[in-house]
Amino acid sequence: METGSKLDYVDGRRNIFTAARGDLAKTSGAGTVDLWEMIHLFRNNLGKIFFCMLLAVGAVVVYLRHVHPVYASTVVLEVAPDTDQNPASPPPDLDSSDILRTIELKIASQSVILKVIKNNGLADNPNFTRIPAEGTFINPEFVQWLRESAFDFLRLIRADRFVDISRLKTAPPKPGRSFSDAELVQKFMAKTSVNLVRGSRLISVTVEDLDPKNAQHLAQAVTDEFFQESLDEQGKDTASAHELLLAEAKRISGELRASEEKLAAYRDKYNAVSLQEQQNIVVERLRDLNQQVTAAQNTRLALEPDEEQVRALADANPEQLLSIRNIAGQPEVSDLRKQIALQDAQVATLAKRYGPLHPTMIEARSQLDELRSALHASIRKAGNLIVRSYESAKATETAMAAALAEQEKASLELDRIAIPYHTLEREVQANNSVYQKVLENLKQTDVSHRTASANDIDGVNIRVIAQPLVPMQPVRPRAKLLLALSAVAGLFLGCGSALFSRALDNTVSSIDHAESFLGLPVLTTVKRSRQQRLKGKPAVLKYPASSQAEAFRSLRTSLSLLPNEDERKFILFTSAVPGEGKSYCSLNTAAAFAHQGFQTLLIDGDFRRPGLQRLLVDWNEKPGLTDCLKQPDLFPAAVQQTSIQNLYCLGDRKCQPGGAELVGKDGLNDILRRARENFDRVIIDTAPLMAVSDTLYIAKNVPTVCLVIYAGNTPRRLIRRALKLLDEVAQRTATGVVLNKVDRRQSASHYYYDSGAAKSA
């Protein structure tokens, strides 16, 4: 590949990775959910989820063991039309919810509840007064046990301060206080529900209690007191209504007599007997005149545009008036226009045969001129007709408007006399109507008083269709439902805690997470292991069947498939911060290439904390990397053979002053040139990007950069900052990522394939 094409390829790949990383950085927090990542997250937190479920179910079990069961008894009432109702009165609309809602509220009224409480002695019943309003009743023995246990614990830890614990523990209970009527009603309503069954005329009354027999008794007592109170109210209402209706009938009778006398006196004064007939005649005449005025006005408005156009074109060519539809549509004008068209066509035909002075041409043109003169005369005649028609319509409109005004004046005078008459007439009719209704209601009151029944309420009949029974099973607590809900709640709590812990994680812990966040491929993943130390031989050679060795062989394959020769030959390992395992990865990658037969050079580019040469080569006085940067000719002497076949090392045994300053000079390029000529693979271990700037100088001259990330440990912001430094300062895009020290339980574990030998290692 030529040099220009190589540079284009590198720049193109840098732009692709940069764009991908920018796009993924924008969408990393946009709310997208990876289903497989969630599945692996929950799988890794199964213990936490199971513990939350067990805790929730255990709490419900403890609650169920120390709670009193609550029983409920229900009575069902049916609301039906009253068959004995007066046929003259309209039947109530039972399909409307107003009547049913009214009956429902009456059953649960304070007066009914107070009578039930007093008649059954509930105010003096300690079991009733100590029941909490929510209707769930904790066992008092359990509460007493908790109280005594708390006192024993306090006495155990601080007996000197809690000297009165024994007295408090054995203190007699306080006498019960008296409750007001409102409090008693509130306590009873907390255990009572009155509900309208939707889509029916049924009302259910349910009473809850700790004792099933008492629940049945109280449900029956509520319905009995409701019927008794309804009967008492009907008797009181009927008597008071009868007296009020008698007084109202006498008063309205006097008002009716007075209004009739006033109406008779007005008739005599104004002779208003035939007033209605006169009004009918005037109204009919007004209607006719109004129609005539409207017709004349419409005629005038229809002719007005044509009339204005005729006047405007009076001195113009008459043929311009043909744009008026009423003129162009005249039969005489239409015929003349047709004749002119025919004559004009004949003149044109003759002009082809004869000259302009030929007698036939002269005669034809003369006839054409006569027809045009006749057309102009007809047009002027039609225009004059439009003007006369418009003036006639205008005069008719004026005359009709004047007649209408005169008739309206006469109507107003008649109305002045009729208004008081109609007022007196309506007053008589209203008084008479009210008087008849009062008499009718008075008769109905007498009938209702004689036929009053406890089941007939507000014109409807209420009967019991389901008597309250002694319940066999409690309605609360519902053990199976509570256990199921607690298990579901524990499941959600466990999943929520797993998601919360994942949300607080600011690191990269899996392959999918790393690739989606960074926009770079993960070249390999190295599992966390106790053998992951820079001591002795590399893991590739010491534990060849381990997952670590397999990971570096996979990395070797990925790097060998790079398209450019320089990219396959020069490989730089770096990290964002210290302690991420870049030297371990560099050493094992170099050993993997050497084991495959490549002449491999491992360069320790960390000038401040060198250690690879000290690990691989016995001590000697040969020059190191810093000496080569000063004198590139020392390269053959500085490169040392290691105990591993095909693996050579170049570095410093200890920190040399001035080594970092020499990286930016030409000595580095000369070393890389010599390494290209003598070795198949060159692996460079460098310092962390965020710690020093030496790595940026080296990365600028190396085509392949591998970023080592400590999975689950390195903050994402530092990784992003390190990649930004590579892009902006070194103008180099990382080829890929090595995910180091990956937890076996993370979501990336499904990518691994471990043999039995690897597991044993």
C-alpha positions in Angstrom: 0.0 0.0 0.0 1.4 3.4 -0.9 2.1 6.1 1.6 -0.8 8.4 0.5 -3.3 5.6 0.6 -2.0 4.6 4.1 -2.6 8.1 5.4 -6.0 8.3 3.9 -7.0 5.0 5.4 -5.8 6.0 8.9 -7.5 9.4 8.7 -10.7 7.8 7.4 -10.8 5.3 10.2 -10.1 8.0 12.8 -13.1 10.0 11.5 -15.3 6.9 11.5 -14.4 6.1 15.1 -14.7 9.7 16.2 -18.2 10.1 14.7 -19.3 6.8 16.1 -18.1 7.7 19.6 -19.7 11.1 19.4 -23.1 9.6 18.3 -23.0 6.9 20.9 -22.0 9.4 23.6 -25.1 11.5 22.7 -27.4 8.4 22.9 -25.8 6.7 25.8 -28.1 8.4 28.2 -31.2 8.8 26.0 -33.1 6.1 27.7 -32.3 3.2 25.4 -32.5 -0.2 27.1 -30.5 -3.3 26.2 -32.7 -6.2 27.0 -29.8 -8.7 27.2 -27.9 -6.4 29.5 -30.9 -6.2 31.8 -31.2 -10.0 31.8 -27.6 -10.5 32.7 -27.8 -7.7 35.3 -30.8 -9.4 37.0 -29.0 -12.8 36.7 -26.0 -11.5 38.5 -28.1 -10.1 41.3 -30.3 -13.1 41.8 -29.2 -13.4 45.4 -30.2 -9.8 46.2 -33.5 -10.2 44.4 -34.3 -13.5 46.3 -33.3 -11.8 49.6 -35.7 -8.9 49.0 -38.5 -11.4 48.0 -37.8 -13.5 51.1 -37.8 -10.4 53.3 -41.1 -9.1 51.9 -42.8 -12.5 52.2 -41.5 -12.9 55.8 -42.8 -9.5 56.8 -46.3 -10.5 55.5 -46.1 -13.8 57.3 -45.3 -12.1 60.6 -48.1 -9.7 59.9 -50.6 -12.5 59.2 -49.7 -14.3 62.4 -50.5 -11.3 64.6 -53.5 -9.8 63.0 -57.2 -10.4 63.9 -59.3 -11.7 61.0 -62.2 -9.4 60.0 -65.6 -10.8 59.0 -68.3 -9.1 56.9 -72.0 -9.7 56.6 -74.1 -8.2 53.7 -77.8 -7.4 53.3 -79.0 -6.6 49.8 -82.0 -4.2 49.1 -83.9 -3.8 45.9 -85.5 -0.5 44.8 -88.7 -1.0 42.7 -91.6 1.2 41.6 -94.5 1.5 44.1 -97.4 -0.4 42.6 -99.9 1.3 45.0 -98.9 4.8 43.9 -101.5 7.3 42.7 -101.8 6.9 38.9 -102.2 10.7 38.5 -98.7 11.4 39.8 -95.8 10.7 37.5 -93.8 7.5 38.4 -90.2 8.1 39.6 -87.4 7.5 37.1 -85.5 4.6 38.7 -83.0 4.6 35.8 -81.7 7.9 37.1 -79.0 7.6 39.7 -80.3 10.5 41.8 -83.1 8.5 43.6 -80.8 5.5 44.2 -78.0 7.7 45.4 -80.4 9.5 47.8 -81.6 6.2 49.3 -77.9 5.1 49.6 -77.1 8.2 51.6 -80.1 7.8 53.8 -79.1 4.3 54.8 -75.6 5.6 55.9 -77.0 8.8 57.5 -75.8 9.8 61.0 -79.2 9.5 62.5 -79.5 5.8 61.5 -76.0 5.0 62.6 -76.5 6.7 66.0 -79.7 4.7 66.6 -77.9 1.5 65.8 -75.0 2.4 68.2 -77.3 3.4 71.1 -79.8 0.5 70.6 -77.0 -2.1 70.6 -75.0 -0.5 73.4 -71.9 -0.1 71.3 -70.8 3.1 73.1 -70.1 1.0 76.2 -68.5 -1.9 74.3 -64.7 -1.8 74.7 -64.1 -4.0 71.7 -65.9 -1.5 69.5 -64.4 1.7 70.9 -60.8 0.4 70.7 -61.1 -0.7 67.1 -58.9 1.6 64.8 -60.6 3.4 62.0 -58.8 1.6 59.2 -60.5 -1.7 60.1 -57.3 -3.8 60.5 -57.0 -5.0 64.0 -53.6 -5.9 65.5 -53.7 -8.5 68.2 -53.5 -6.7 71.6 -51.4 -9.6 73.1 -48.9 -9.1 70.3 -48.7 -5.3 71.1 -48.3 -6.0 74.8 -45.5 -8.5 74.0 -43.7 -5.9 71.9 -44.1 -3.3 74.6 -42.7 -5.6 77.3 -39.8 -6.7 75.0 -38.9 -3.0 74.4 -38.9 -2.3 78.1 -36.7 -5.3 78.8 -34.2 -4.2 76.2 -34.1 -0.7 77.6 -33.5 -2.0 81.1 -30.8 -4.2 79.8 -28.8 -1.5 78.0 -29.3 1.4 80.4 -30.8 0.2 83.7 -29.4 3.3 85.5 -31.4 5.7 83.4 -34.7 3.8 83.0 -35.4 3.2 86.7 -39.2 3.2 86.3 -39.2 0.4 83.6 -40.7 -2.2 85.9 -43.4 0.2 87.1 -44.3 1.1 83.5 -44.3 -2.5 82.5 -46.7 -3.5 85.2 -48.8 -0.3 85.2 -52.5 -0.9 85.0 -54.2 0.3 81.8 -55.7 3.7 81.7 -59.5 3.8 82.0 -61.3 4.2 78.7 -62.4 7.7 77.8 -65.9 8.6 76.6 -66.4 9.3 72.9 -68.6 11.9 71.3 -71.4 11.0 68.9 -69.3 12.1 65.9 -66.4 9.8 66.9 -68.7 6.9 67.4 -70.3 7.4 64.0 -66.9 7.7 62.4 -65.8 4.4 64.1 -68.9 2.6 62.9 -68.7 4.0 59.4 -65.1 2.8 59.2 -66.5 -0.8 59.3 -69.7 -0.2 57.3 -70.1 0.3 53.5 -73.3 1.1 51.6 -72.8 0.7 47.9 -75.0 0.9 44.8 -74.5 -2.2 42.6 -73.6 -0.7 39.2 -76.1 -1.4 36.4 -78.9 -2.5 38.7 -81.4 -1.2 41.3 -79.7 -3.1 44.2 -78.1 -1.5 47.2 -75.7 -3.6 49.4 -75.1 -2.9 53.0 -72.0 -4.5 54.5 -70.9 -4.4 58.1 -67.5 -5.7 59.3 -66.6 -6.9 62.7 -64.1 -9.2 64.5 -67.0 -11.5 65.6 -68.9 -13.0 62.6 -72.2 -13.2 64.6 -71.9 -9.6 65.6 -71.3 -8.6 62.0 -74.6 -10.3 60.9 -76.5 -8.7 63.8 -75.2 -5.2 63.0 -76.0 -5.5 59.3 -79.6 -6.5 60.2 -79.8 -3.6 62.7 -78.8 -1.0 60.1 -81.6 -2.0 57.7 -84.2 -2.2 60.5 -83.3 1.2 61.8 -83.4 2.6 58.2 -86.9 1.3 57.6 -88.1 2.5 61.0 -86.7 6.0 60.6 -88.3 6.2 57.1 -91.7 5.3 58.5 -91.4 7.9 61.2 -90.3 10.6 58.8 -93.2 9.8 56.5 -95.7 10.3 59.3 -94.2 13.6 60.4 -93.9 14.9 56.8 -97.5 13.9 55.9 -99.0 15.8 58.9 -97.0 18.9 58.4 -97.5 18.9 54.6 -101.3 18.6 55.1 -101.5 21.7 57.4 -99.3 23.7 55.0 -101.4 22.8 52.0 -104.6 23.9 53.7 -103.2 27.3 54.6 -101.8 27.7 51.1 -105.1 26.8 49.4 -106.9 29.5 51.4 -104.3 32.1 50.4 -104.3 31.3 46.7 -108.1 31.2 46.6 -108.2 34.8 47.7 -105.5 35.9 45.2 -107.4 34.1 42.4 -110.7 36.0 43.2 -108.9 39.4 43.3 -107.2 38.8 39.9 -110.5 37.8 38.2 -112.2 41.0 39.4 -109.3 43.1 38.0 -109.6 41.4 34.6 -113.4 42.0 34.4 -113.0 45.7 35.3 -110.4 46.2 32.5 -112.6 44.6 29.9 -115.5 47.0 30.8 -113.2 50.0 30.6 -111.6 49.4 27.1 -114.2 47.1 25.5 -111.5 44.4 25.1 -113.8 41.6 24.2 -112.7 41.6 20.5 -109.1 42.6 21.2 -107.8 39.2 20.1 -109.5 39.4 16.7 -108.1 42.9 16.1 -104.6 41.8 16.9 -104.9 38.9 14.5 -106.0 41.2 11.6 -103.2 43.7 12.3 -100.6 40.9 12.5 -101.8 39.4 9.2 -101.7 42.8 7.5 -98.1 43.4 8.9 -97.0 40.1 7.5 -98.4 40.9 4.0 -96.8 44.3 3.9 -93.5 43.0 5.1 -93.5 40.4 2.3 -94.3 43.1 -0.3 -91.6 45.4 1.0 -89.1 42.5 0.9 -90.1 41.6 -2.7 -89.8 45.2 -3.9 -86.5 45.6 -2.2 -85.2 42.3 -3.8 -86.3 43.5 -7.2 -84.6 46.8 -6.8 -81.4 45.3 -5.6 -81.4 42.8 -8.5 -81.8 45.7 -11.0 -79.5 48.2 -9.3 -76.1 46.9 -10.7 -77.5 46.7 -14.3 -79.1 50.2 -13.9 -75.8 51.7 -12.7 -73.9 50.0 -15.6 -76.4 51.3 -18.2 -76.1 54.8 -16.9 -72.3 54.6 -16.9 -72.2 53.4 -20.5 -74.9 55.7 -21.9 -72.5 57.6 -24.1 -70.3 54.6 -25.1 -70.6 52.1 -27.8 -74.0 50.3 -27.3 -72.3 46.9 -27.9 -70.5 47.4 -24.5 -73.9 46.9 -22.8 -73.9 43.3 -24.0 -71.9 42.4 -20.9 -75.2 42.9 -19.0 -77.0 39.6 -18.9 -80.5 41.1 -18.9 -79.7 43.0 -22.1 -77.8 40.2 -23.8 -80.6 37.8 -23.0 -83.3 39.8 -24.8 -84.8 37.7 -27.7 -84.6 40.6 -30.1 -81.0 41.3 -29.2 -80.1 37.6 -29.5 -81.7 37.2 -32.9 -79.9 40.3 -34.3 -76.6 39.1 -33.0 -77.1 35.8 -34.8 -78.1 37.6 -38.0 -75.0 39.8 -37.8 -72.8 36.8 -37.3 -74.3 35.1 -40.4 -74.1 38.3 -42.5 -70.5 38.8 -41.3 -69.6 35.3 -42.4 -71.3 35.9 -45.8 -69.4 39.1 -46.3 -66.2 37.3 -45.6 -67.1 34.6 -48.1 -67.9 37.2 -50.8 -64.7 39.1 -50.1 -62.8 36.1 -51.4 -64.7 36.1 -54.7 -65.4 39.8 -55.4 -63.6 43.1 -54.9 -64.6 45.7 -52.4 -66.4 47.8 -55.1 -68.4 45.0 -56.5 -72.2 45.6 -56.3 -72.7 42.4 -54.5 -70.1 43.3 -51.9 -71.5 46.8 -51.5 -75.0 45.3 -51.0 -73.8 42.7 -48.4 -71.9 45.4 -46.4 -75.0 47.6 -46.5 -77.1 44.9 -45.1 -74.5 44.2 -42.4 -74.5 47.9 -41.4 -78.3 47.9 -41.2 -78.3 44.9 -38.9 -75.7 46.6 -36.6 -77.8 49.7 -36.5 -80.9 47.7 -35.6 -78.8 45.9 -32.9 -77.7 49.2 -31.4 -81.3 50.4 -31.3 -82.4 47.2 -29.6 -79.6 47.5 -27.0 -80.5 51.1 -26.2 -84.2 50.1 -25.9 -83.4 47.3 -23.5 -81.2 49.6 -21.4 -84.0 52.2 -21.2 -86.3 49.3 -20.1 -83.9 48.4 -17.3 -83.7 52.0 -16.1 -87.5 52.3 -16.1 -87.9 49.0 -14.3 -85.4 50.0 -11.6 -87.2 53.4 -11.0 -90.6 51.6 -10.8 -89.2 49.0 -8.3 -87.7 51.8 -6.2 -91.0 53.7 -6.1 -92.9 50.6 -5.1 -90.4 49.9 -2.3 -90.9 53.4 -1.0 -94.7 53.1 -1.0 -94.7 49.7 0.6 -92.3 50.9 3.3 -94.5 53.9 4.1 -97.6 51.6 4.4 -95.7 49.2 6.6 -94.7 52.0 9.0 -98.3 53.2 9.3 -99.4 49.6 10.0 -96.7 49.2 12.7 -97.8 52.4 14.3 -101.3 51.0 14.5 -100.0 47.7 15.9 -98.1 49.5 18.6 -101.2 51.4 19.7 -103.1 48.2 19.9 -100.3 46.5 21.8 -100.3 49.4 24.4 -103.9 48.5 25.2 -103.3 44.7 25.0 -100.3 44.5 27.3 -102.1 45.2 30.6 -105.0 42.9 29.5 -102.7 40.0 28.8 -100.9 40.6 32.1 -104.1 40.3 34.0 -105.2 37.3 32.0 -101.9 35.5 32.7 -102.2 36.3 36.4 -105.6 34.7 36.5 -104.4 31.6 34.7 -101.3 31.3 37.0 -103.3 31.6 40.2 -105.9 29.1 38.9 -103.1 26.6 38.0 -101.4 26.9 41.4 -104.8 26.5 43.1 -105.5 23.3 41.2 -102.1 21.8 42.0 -102.5 22.7 45.7 -105.9 20.9 45.8 -104.4 17.9 44.0 -101.5 17.7 46.5 -103.9 18.0 49.4 -105.8 15.0 48.2 -102.6 13.0 47.6 -101.4 13.9 51.1 -104.6 12.5 52.6 -104.1 9.2 50.6 -100.4 8.9 51.6 -101.2 9.4 55.2 -103.6 6.6 55.2 -101.4 4.2 53.2 -98.0 5.0 54.7 -95.6 2.0 54.8 -92.0 1.5 55.9 -91.0 0.1 52.6 -92.5 3.0 50.5 -89.9 5.8 50.4 -90.0 8.7 48.0 -92.5 7.0 45.8 -90.5 3.7 45.5 -90.7 0.3 47.2 -87.6 -1.0 49.0 -87.5 -4.7 50.0 -84.8 -7.0 51.3 -83.9 -9.7 48.8 -80.8 -11.1 50.6 -80.8 -11.4 54.4 -77.5 -11.0 56.2 -75.8 -14.3 57.1 -73.1 -15.3 59.6 -69.9 -15.2 57.5 -67.7 -18.3 57.5 -64.5 -16.9 56.0 -62.8 -13.6 56.9 -62.6 -10.8 54.3 -59.4 -9.4 55.7 -56.6 -10.1 55.6 -56.5 -12.0 52.3 -53.5 -14.2 53.0 -53.0 -15.6 49.5 -53.3 -12.2 47.9 -51.0 -10.5 50.4 -48.4 -13.3 50.0 -48.5 -12.9 46.2 -48.3 -9.2 46.4 -45.4 -9.3 48.8 -43.6 -11.7 46.5 -44.2 -9.3 43.6 -43.2 -6.3 45.7 -40.0 -8.1 46.8 -39.2 -8.9 43.2 -39.7 -5.3 42.1 -37.7 -4.1 45.1 -34.8 -6.5 44.3 -34.9 -5.5 40.6 -35.1 -1.9 41.5 -32.1 -2.2 43.9 -30.1 -3.9 41.1 -31.0 -1.2 38.6 -30.2 1.5 41.2 -26.8 0.0 41.9 -26.2 -0.2 38.1 -27.3 3.4 37.7 -24.7 4.5 40.3 -22.0 2.6 38.5 -19.8 5.1 36.6 -17.5 2.5 35.1 -17.3 0.2 32.1 -17.9 -3.4 33.1 -19.0 -5.4 30.0 -18.2 -5.7 26.3 -21.6 -4.3 25.1 -21.3 -1.4 27.5 -17.8 -0.6 26.4 -18.6 -0.7 22.7 -21.8 1.3 23.0 -20.2 3.9 25.2 -16.8 4.3 23.5 -17.7 3.5 19.9 -14.6 1.3 19.7 -14.4 -2.5 19.3 -13.3 -4.6 22.2 -10.4 -6.5 21.0 -10.4 -9.0 23.9 -11.5 -9.3 27.5 -9.3 -10.7 30.3 -11.0 -12.3 33.2 -10.0 -11.3 36.7 -7.6 -13.9 38.2 -5.2 -14.4 41.1 -2.4 -15.2 38.5 -2.8 -11.7 37.0 0.5 -10.4 38.3 3.8 -9.2 36.8 5.9 -12.0 38.4 7.6 -14.8 36.6 6.6 -16.0 33.2 3.7 -14.4 31.3 0.3 -16.2 31.7 0.4 -17.2 28.0 3.3 -19.5 28.7 2.8 -20.3 32.4 -0.9 -21.1 32.1 -1.5 -21.9 28.4 -4.9 -23.4 29.0 -6.3 -20.6 31.1 -8.9 -18.0 30.1 -6.2 -15.3 30.3 -4.0 -17.1 27.8 -6.9 -17.6 25.5 -7.8 -14.0 25.8 -4.3 -12.8 24.7 -4.3 -15.3 21.8 -7.6 -13.8 20.7 -6.0 -10.4 21.0 -3.1 -11.6 18.9 -5.5 -12.8 16.2 -7.4 -9.5 16.2 -4.2 -7.5 15.8 -2.9 -9.8 13.1 -6.0 -9.1 11.0 -5.4 -5.4 10.7 -5.2 -4.4 7.0 -2.0 -2.3 7.2 1.4 -3.8 7.7 2.5 -1.0 10.0 -0.6 -1.4 12.1 0.2 -5.1 12.5 3.8 -4.4 13.3 3.7 -1.5 15.8 1.3 -1.9 18.7 1.1 0.5 21.7 -0.6 -0.3 25.0 -1.7 2.5 27.3 -4.4 3.3 29.8 -6.2 6.3 31.3 -4.9 5.9 34.9 -2.3 3.7 36.6 -3.1 0.2 37.8 -5.3 -0.9 34.9 -2.9 -3.7 33.8 -1.4 -2.3 30.6 2.1 -3.7 31.4 0.5 -7.1 32.0 -1.3 -6.9 28.7 1.8 -5.7 26.9 3.9 -8.5 28.2 1.4 -11.3 27.5 0.7 -9.9 24.0 4.4 -9.8 23.2 4.8 -13.4 24.5 1.8 -14.5 22.4 3.4 -13.1 19.2 6.8 -14.6 20.1 5.2 -18.0 20.8 3.7 -17.9 17.3 7.2 -17.5 15.8 7.4 -13.7 15.3 10.5 -11.8 16.2 9.0 -9.6 18.8 10.5 -6.5 20.5 8.9 -5.4 23.8 9.7 -1.7 24.5 9.1 -0.4 28.0 8.1 3.2 27.3 7.2 4.1 30.9 10.3 6.3 31.8 9.1 7.0 35.3 8.2 3.5 36.5 10.0 1.0 34.3 9.8 -2.7 35.2 9.5 -5.0 32.2 13.2 -5.3 31.6 13.9 -6.0 35.2 11.3 -8.7 35.1 12.5 -10.4 31.8 16.3 -9.9 31.8 18.9 -10.5 34.4 20.8 -7.5 35.6 23.7 -6.3 33.4 25.3 -3.0 32.5 24.0 -2.7 28.9 22.5 0.6 27.8 18.7 1.1 28.0 16.0 3.0 26.2 17.0 6.4 27.6 20.5 5.8 26.2 19.1 4.9 22.8 17.1 8.1 22.7 20.3 10.0 23.3 22.4 7.9 20.9 20.3 5.8 18.5 23.4 3.9 17.4 23.2 2.1 20.7 20.0 0.3 19.6 21.6 -3.1 18.8 23.4 -3.1 22.1 20.4 -2.0 24.1 18.0 -4.7 22.8 18.4 -7.7 25.0 17.3 -11.3 24.5 14.9 -12.6 27.1 14.4 -16.1 28.4 11.4 -16.5 26.1 12.2 -17.6 22.6 11.8 -14.9 19.9 11.1 -12.2 22.5 13.4 -9.2 23.0 13.2 -6.3 25.4 14.2 -2.7 25.3 13.8 -0.5 28.4 15.4 0.9 31.5 15.9 -1.0 34.7 15.2 2.1 36.7 14.0 5.7 36.2 16.6 7.6 34.2 16.7 11.5 34.4 15.8 13.2 31.2 14.2 10.2 29.5 10.8 11.8 29.2 12.2 15.0 27.6 14.0 12.9 24.9 10.8 11.4 23.5 9.8 14.5 21.6 13.1 14.5 19.6 14.2 12.5 16.6 15.7 9.7 18.6 12.3 8.0 18.9 11.7 7.9 15.2 15.2 6.4 14.6 14.5 3.7 17.2 11.2 2.8 15.5 12.8 2.7 12.1 15.5 0.3 13.4 12.8 -1.8 15.1 10.8 -2.0 11.8 13.9 -3.3 10.0 14.9 -6.0 12.6 11.6 -7.3 14.1 8.3 -8.6 13.0 6.3 -7.2 15.9 7.0 -4.2 18.2 5.0 -4.0 21.4 5.3 -0.7 23.3 4.2 -0.3 26.9 3.7 3.3 27.9 2.7 5.4 30.8 -1.0 6.3 31.6 -2.4 9.1 29.5 -3.8 11.1 32.4 -0.6 10.9 34.4 2.1 12.1 32.0 2.4 13.4 28.5 5.1 11.0 27.2 2.6 8.6 25.8 1.1 11.2 23.5 4.5 11.8 21.8 5.0 8.1 21.3 1.3 7.5 20.2 1.7 10.1 17.5 4.3 7.9 15.8 2.6 4.5 16.3 -0.3 3.5 14.1 -2.0 1.0 16.4 -3.0 2.1 19.9 -4.8 -0.3 22.4 -6.5 1.3 25.4 -6.5 -1.0 28.5 -9.5 -0.5 30.8 -9.9 -1.9 34.3 -13.5 -3.3 34.0 -15.8 -2.0 36.7 -13.1 0.3 38.2 -12.0 3.1 35.8 -14.4 6.0 35.7 -16.0 6.7 32.4 -15.1 10.4 32.4 -11.4 9.5 32.7 -11.7 7.1 29.8 -13.5 9.8 27.7 -10.8 12.3 28.6 -8.0 9.9 27.6 -9.5 9.2 24.2 -10.0 13.0 23.7 -6.3 13.6 24.4 -5.4 10.9 21.9 -7.7 12.5 19.3 -6.8 16.1 19.8 -3.1 16.1 20.9 -1.6 12.9 19.4 -4.1 13.0 16.4 -4.5 9.2 16.9 -7.7 7.2 17.3 -7.5 4.1 19.4 -7.7 0.9 17.4 -9.6 -0.9 20.1 -10.1 -1.6 23.8 -8.7 -4.4 26.0 -11.2 -4.9 28.8 -9.0 -6.2 31.7 -10.0 -7.8 35.0 -13.6 -8.5 34.0 -15.7 -10.0 36.7 -16.9 -13.5 35.8 -20.5 -12.6 37.0 -20.8 -9.6 34.6 -23.0 -9.6 31.6 -20.0 -10.3 29.3 -19.5 -13.8 30.7 -21.6 -15.3 28.0 -18.8 -14.5 25.5 -16.4 -16.8 27.2 -15.7 -20.4 26.4 -13.6 -22.1 29.2 -12.3 -25.7 29.0 -12.0 -27.8 32.0 -8.3 -27.2 32.1 -8.8 -23.5 32.0 -11.1 -23.7 35.0 -8.7 -25.7 36.9 -5.9 -23.2 36.2 
